Amino acid sequence: MSGQAKPVRLLRNLNAKIAAVPMILTTLVVFVGGTIWTVVYSFTDSKLLPRLRWVGLDQYERLWSTDLWNMAINNLLFFGVMSMTFTISIGFLLAVLMDQKIRFEDTFRTIMLYPFALSFIVTGLVWQWILDPGMGLQEVVRRMGWETFSFDPLHDADTVLYGLLIAGLWQGTGFTMCLMLAGLRGIDDDIWKAARVDGIPRWKTYLFVVVPMMRPVFITTLVLVAAGIIKLYDLVVAQTNGNPGNASQMPAMYVYRYMFTAQNLGQGFAASTMMLLSVLIVLIPWAYLEFGGKKRG
Amino acid sequence: MADLSNPRGTRPKSRFTLNNIVLYGILGLMSIYYLLPLYVMVMTSLKDMAEIRMGNIFAPPVEVTFHPWVKAWAEACTGLNCDGLSRGFWNSVMITVPSVIISIIVASVNGYALVNWKFKGSEVFFTILIFGSFIPYQIMLYPIVIILRELGIYGTLGGLIMVHTIFGMPILTLLFRNYFSSLPEELFKAARVDGAGFWGIYFQIMLPMSMPIFVVALILQITGIWNDFLFGVVFTKPEIYPMTVQLNNIVNSVQGVKEYNVNMAATMLTGLVPLIVYFVSGKLFVRGIAAGAVKG
């Protein structure tokens, strides 16, 4: 497209360059500039206002010696592993079921996917209400006669993350199902025919032929889910607000607290830099596999 | 992207096999899990508090009342303001409408330039843009606060609209770029031969041919921006808080007696706009989120 060489370099394609100004500004100023700015200021002792007084790694040392941060990281790790395992397995299972030439496929999909249209705030508030110990699910079962029944995940530090998980899976698994279903439908029909000719049972074909073939879909889904989990914020704010006793604190909440309410910017910057680092740990191997590998054939 | 719409092959012959019972059994159970919150939300919002206290959350209301909806819309309190969720609703409308329009215009022109008018470095910027969409927003929040403050639009609707335009750009640009590159190149070449320029081709050829993808972008942005919480909290002031933020403040406020019916009516009201978009758009919604997920 840009084949016709003209003498004035900068002015060539001028309209396209004007059209791309928002993109260029966004990438350079906000994405690259903003990220570098925060990383640089995470090495300063900025408190109420950002200032360039270097303190080396002090902010990071303080961060990792803060109980709140360590709890937040542990919570995120636990929630993340649980969430990814269940999201992928439920999403895949549902997709396989949906792929069995069932009736009412559209209806089922509509039912599974509608929570994804709702915000995390709505999700968190609804599940907070359903899991309410005094009037929610627990009380209903108790009134049905099982009086010792106990299901109050949100008010117990040991189980609160499961409570979040129930809500998170409700919101997100329909989406995973759709991605997986698209992957399943992308598998060549001949594979199925060949498997049938060879007399391989369906479940075996799924497990040993289809799943390996869907590796890219699994990886993409995993990366999307992981990147989303690291940013997890609204759901927790709405459902538990970090309670009970910080047992559901998350790194994103720590960042918000130190940047916008506790007026300790340096901590906020260091914490958000750690968040960036964790995303990069997920992203770089994936990008390498996806794009780096291809070029070398 | 494979076709999501139609299952292939012939229908199975017998209906009541063990397989089918297990199959529909699991799907049915999962459907209950997905539908339950919506059901509970609606039921709770139609009861009065006396009935909620004595009854069970899964039972339909004995006496249907719409008072909680009225109260949630017009009287619910956040802090000292008691003018209901309607304020948040209109704030969200004022945030969402311009954000959606501006972000789609910017990204569609951008995607078009990336496909048909490549210039040196355009692909580099695009790659950074896509990677930028994975960076946690938290790391860019404070620099954006500074930028908005310098521009004098921190805490205003304009500031938040700009933020939504910026963060909508990666996914929308990807969407439009992929769509435009699927259009036959000959069209573009023919128009060039006929002397059409950058904007001429965009408005007379690309735009009319791309209505479906504009609808997809519309769905994506309306639901995304309406549901936003973080940017609303960080970049606006209480008077112009979007609906999600106001909803959270109403429901999770520690003062006063909790009115669960009003809370659920408020939650339902906030979820209504994306739900309507979802049910009206049908398969286009699936296409939108799938386009968002699968890289080009």
Interface residues (C-beta under 8 A of the other chain):
Chain A: M1 S2 R12 N13 N15 A16 K17 A19 A20 P22 M23 I24 T26 T27 L28 V29 V30 F31 V32 G33 G34 T35 W37 T38 V39 Y41 P50 L93 L94 L97 M98 D99 Q100 K101 I102 E105 F108 R109 T110 I111 M112 L113 Y114 P115 F116 A117 L118 S119 F120 I121 V122 T123 L125 V126 W127 Q128 W129 I130 D132 M135 G136 L137 E139 V140 R143 W170 G174 F175 C178 L179 L181 A182 G183 R185 G186 D189 T220 T221 L224 A227 I230 K231 Y233 D234 V237 A238 N241 A252 V255 Y256 M259 F260 L265 G268 F269 A271 S272 T273 M275 L276 V279 L283 A287 E290
Chain B: M1 A2 D3 L4 P7 R8 G9 R11 P12 L23 Y24 I26 L27 M30 S31 Y33 Y34 L35 L36 P37 L38 V40 M41 T44 I52 R53 N56 I57 F58 V106 V109 N110 Y112 A113 L114 V115 N116 W117 K118 F119 K120 S122 F125 F126 I128 L129 F131 G132 F134 I135 P136 Y137 Q138 I139 M140 L141 Y142 P143 I144 I146 I147 T165 I166 M169 T173 F188 G197 F198 W199 T223 W226 N227 D228 F229 L230 V233 V234 T244 L247 N248 V251 N252 Y260 N263 M264 T267 T270 G271 P274 L275 V277 Y278 F279 G282 F285 V286 I289 A290 A293 V294 K295
